[in-house]
Amino acid sequence: MLWIFKNGKLFEDKNLFINNLDIAVLLLYMHLFV
């Protein structure tokens, strides 16, 4: 969530938060299981 805090959009843009969260989960999944 650090990139969100840096951009100051933690609560300002929930859609951005959801998109970044999905990407983070996907990258984590790929890193662990691929």
Contacts in CASP RR format, 6 or more apart in sequence:
PFRMAT RR
TARGET T0000
AUTHOR 0000-0000-0000
METHOD contacts of the structure
MODEL  1
MLWIFKNGKLFEDKNLFINNLDIAVLLLYMHLFV
1 10 0 8 1.000
3 20 0 8 1.000
4 10 0 8 1.000
4 16 0 8 1.000
4 17 0 8 1.000
4 20 0 8 1.000
7 16 0 8 1.000
9 16 0 8 1.000
9 17 0 8 1.000
10 17 0 8 1.000
END
